[in-house]
Amino acid sequence: MITQTLSKTPTDTSDITPPRDGTKQAKLVSLLSRKSGVTLAKASESLGWQKHTISAAMTGLRKRGYEIIRTERKTGDSVYMIQPDQHAS
């Protein structure tokens, strides 16, 4: 299993700008905040976005201060998750 942090610098949770409640970005944060994380395919299915749009939205979340971790499964697909202390408020 390979784990990779997808943020350039560690962030303080007070630096995070959460998305507005009820938006698809807020739902993406919720999916990423699950203990098991989320795959691009599952996020795409849940939000109705294409996989490349999910990736772009995660880039936007990283710019907002979220630290997103990618873990590669033995099956080859990747699971993305946000650190537990970075949930949306």
Secondary structure by P-SEA (a helix, b strand, c coil): cbbbbcccbbbbcccccccccccaaaaaaaaaaccccccaaaaaaaccccaaaaaaaaaaaaaabbbbbbbbccccbbbbbcccccccc
